[in-house]
Amino acid sequence: DASVLRLESSSWRGKQSRANRVDQERTRLAVLRNRIQVLPGTYTFSSSSGSIPLTISNDLSQQIVVDVTFKAETPRIAIGNKHHVAIGAHKKAQVEVPVRARARGTVQVDAQLRTPGPFGADFNQPVRLQVRVTEYGTVALLITFGAAGVLFLAAGIRLFRRAMTARRAAAPSAPVQAG
């Protein structure tokens, strides 16, 4: 096998037309690969778990099957490992990527398209996604319920006082006796 590869590679030496052909094919392949991409985005989480609606675009004239892998910059989040996606010609597909937050903050996540299989090759450069974890969902819910409780309590006290004042005004006063 190695000797065949050496013979084939030596036959290309000194032939500019064949070298140009290799460059043309590499360029063509790069253009085709760039027509399949992960659409970048910023995602905000207001709870400790959820999913990212990641969109993948296929601008080719044929269906493709790709794997999408993820790598978080920091361990603040745990993100789904690998997703196998089939996308029709000139279509977009949305993949729900499960995410679990371990801490608040902003995390950069690289999404990488790869050819399917155990030895998949990268399609192009990874796309950087920004994930903000605020966990304001639980806090906001508690604040909202607390404020609603205070509002209803204040309204109840005011109605009670108004009713008591009306009752006192309507009750006849006792006659004063002279003595």
Backbone torsions as a table, in degrees:
resi	resn	phi	psi	omega
1	ASP	NA	-45.2	-178.9
2	ALA	-64.5	-36.5	-179.6
3	SER	-68.0	-36.7	177.6
4	VAL	-64.1	-43.6	178.9
5	LEU	-62.4	-39.0	178.5
6	ARG	-65.1	-41.6	178.6
7	LEU	-63.6	-44.2	-179.2
8	GLU	-65.5	-40.0	-178.9
9	SER	-71.3	-33.0	179.1
10	SER	-72.5	-25.8	179.8
11	SER	-71.2	-20.2	179.2
12	TRP	-81.9	-21.1	-175.7
13	ARG	-63.1	137.1	175.3
14	GLY	78.8	0.3	-179.8
15	LYS	-112.2	99.1	-175.2
16	GLN	-62.6	-35.3	-177.7
17	SER	-63.7	-38.3	179.6
18	ARG	-71.7	-38.3	177.5
19	ALA	-64.7	-40.0	177.0
20	ASN	-63.1	-38.0	179.4
21	ARG	-62.7	-40.8	178.0
22	VAL	-62.6	-44.7	178.6
23	ASP	-62.1	-40.9	179.2
24	GLN	-63.3	-42.5	-179.9
25	GLU	-67.3	-38.6	176.7
26	ARG	-63.0	-42.3	178.7
27	THR	-64.4	-44.3	179.2
28	ARG	-61.8	-43.3	178.9
29	LEU	-63.9	-40.1	178.4
30	ALA	-63.6	-41.1	178.7
31	VAL	-63.0	-43.9	179.1
32	LEU	-64.1	-42.2	179.5
33	ARG	-63.4	-35.4	-179.1
34	ASN	-72.3	-11.6	177.6
35	ARG	-83.7	-3.7	174.6
36	ILE	-117.7	119.4	-174.7
37	GLN	-152.1	156.5	170.7
38	VAL	-87.3	130.2	178.8
39	LEU	-80.3	126.1	-177.3
40	PRO	-69.0	160.6	179.0
41	GLY	-173.0	169.8	175.0
42	THR	-118.6	131.8	-176.2
43	TYR	-124.6	139.0	-179.6
44	THR	-119.2	131.4	176.8
45	PHE	-108.7	129.2	177.6
46	SER	-109.0	15.2	175.6
47	SER	-145.2	179.9	-175.1
48	SER	-83.3	-12.0	177.5
49	SER	-149.5	158.8	-179.6
50	GLY	169.9	-154.2	179.1
51	SER	-143.6	152.4	177.4
52	ILE	-99.9	125.5	175.9
53	PRO	-83.7	84.9	-176.5
54	LEU	-82.2	132.1	-178.8
55	THR	-108.1	132.8	177.7
56	ILE	-118.8	132.4	-175.8
57	SER	-109.7	134.7	176.4
58	ASN	-120.6	106.0	178.8
59	ASP	-97.5	15.1	177.1
60	LEU	-84.6	165.6	-179.7
61	SER	-91.1	17.5	177.7
62	GLN	-143.7	158.0	178.5
63	GLN	-69.0	147.0	177.1
64	ILE	-129.2	159.7	173.1
65	VAL	-128.7	125.5	-178.7
66	VAL	-133.6	160.3	169.1
67	ASP	-105.8	142.7	176.2
68	VAL	-117.3	125.6	177.9
69	THR	-116.2	157.5	-175.8
70	PHE	-131.7	145.2	176.5
71	LYS	-140.3	115.8	179.2
72	ALA	-84.5	142.3	-178.4
73	GLU	-68.5	-35.3	-179.8
74	THR	-131.1	162.7	-179.9
75	PRO	-82.2	20.1	178.0
76	ARG	-65.7	-25.1	178.4
77	ILE	-130.9	151.9	170.9
78	ALA	-108.6	124.4	-173.9
79	ILE	-121.3	147.0	178.8
80	GLY	-49.0	140.2	-170.3
81	ASN	-77.4	-58.5	-172.2
82	LYS	-147.0	138.2	179.4
83	HIS	-129.4	135.4	178.7
84	HIS	-98.5	121.3	-172.4
85	VAL	-130.3	132.4	172.4
86	ALA	-106.4	129.6	-177.3
87	ILE	-128.0	128.6	179.6
88	GLY	-70.1	166.3	-179.9
89	ALA	-61.5	134.1	179.2
90	HIS	53.0	41.7	-178.8
91	LYS	-128.5	168.8	173.1
92	LYS	-122.0	144.6	177.8
93	ALA	-125.5	143.1	178.0
94	GLN	-109.6	131.4	-179.1
95	VAL	-114.4	128.0	176.2
96	GLU	-87.8	112.0	-176.6
97	VAL	-101.2	116.5	-179.3
98	PRO	-70.3	137.4	-179.5
99	VAL	-134.6	138.3	174.8
100	ARG	-126.0	124.9	-178.4
101	ALA	-85.7	136.5	175.3
102	ARG	-105.1	-23.7	179.3
103	ALA	-156.4	161.3	178.4
104	ARG	-79.5	155.1	176.5
105	GLY	136.3	-175.4	179.6
106	THR	-104.0	133.8	-178.7
107	VAL	-126.7	133.3	173.8
108	GLN	-89.1	131.3	180.0
109	VAL	-124.2	130.2	175.9
110	ASP	-94.8	124.2	175.8
111	ALA	-104.3	125.8	-174.9
112	GLN	-122.8	127.7	173.2
113	LEU	-86.8	136.9	-179.7
114	ARG	-137.2	156.6	173.2
115	THR	-70.5	147.4	-177.4
116	PRO	-66.6	157.9	175.6
117	GLY	112.0	168.1	-176.9
118	PRO	-67.9	-23.5	-179.3
119	PHE	-114.6	36.6	-176.3
120	GLY	-59.1	144.2	178.6
121	ALA	-102.0	150.2	177.9
122	ASP	-66.4	139.5	177.0
123	PHE	-76.7	-51.2	-178.4
124	ASN	-156.1	-164.5	-178.7
125	GLN	-67.9	147.9	176.9
126	PRO	-64.7	151.0	178.1
127	VAL	-100.7	131.1	-178.2
128	ARG	-87.6	123.5	176.5
129	LEU	-109.1	146.4	178.4
130	GLN	-110.7	123.9	-179.7
131	VAL	-117.7	120.4	177.1
132	ARG	-103.9	126.9	177.4
133	VAL	-110.5	115.5	-178.2
134	THR	-107.2	-32.3	-174.7
135	GLU	53.8	29.9	176.7
136	TYR	-76.2	-13.1	-176.9
137	GLY	-56.8	-50.7	-178.9
138	THR	-69.7	-44.3	179.8
139	VAL	-63.4	-45.6	179.9
140	ALA	-62.2	-38.6	178.9
141	LEU	-64.3	-44.3	178.9
142	LEU	-64.1	-42.6	178.8
143	ILE	-64.3	-41.8	179.9
144	THR	-63.2	-46.9	179.3
145	PHE	-65.6	-38.5	178.0
146	GLY	-63.1	-46.0	179.5
147	ALA	-64.4	-39.7	178.2
148	ALA	-64.3	-39.9	177.7
149	GLY	-62.9	-44.8	178.0
150	VAL	-62.9	-41.7	179.6
151	LEU	-61.5	-47.1	180.0
152	PHE	-66.6	-37.3	178.1
153	LEU	-64.5	-45.6	179.1
154	ALA	-63.1	-42.0	178.4
155	ALA	-64.4	-40.1	178.0
156	GLY	-63.6	-42.7	178.4
157	ILE	-63.6	-42.8	-179.4
158	ARG	-63.6	-44.2	178.3
159	LEU	-63.4	-39.7	178.8
160	PHE	-63.1	-45.5	179.3
161	ARG	-63.6	-41.1	178.9
162	ARG	-63.1	-41.3	179.2
163	ALA	-65.8	-39.8	179.9
164	MET	-67.5	-40.1	178.5
165	THR	-64.6	-42.3	179.2
166	ALA	-65.1	-36.6	-179.4
167	ARG	-68.3	-41.7	179.1
168	ARG	-65.4	-38.5	-179.1
169	ALA	-70.1	-30.5	-177.9
170	ALA	-83.6	-21.9	-178.3
171	ALA	-74.6	135.1	178.7
172	PRO	-69.3	140.6	179.1
173	SER	-81.7	149.5	-179.1
174	ALA	-71.4	137.0	179.7
175	PRO	-66.2	145.0	179.6
176	VAL	-87.3	126.6	-180.0
177	GLN	-99.1	136.1	179.3
178	ALA	-92.8	141.0	-174.6
179	GLY	-138.0	NA	NA
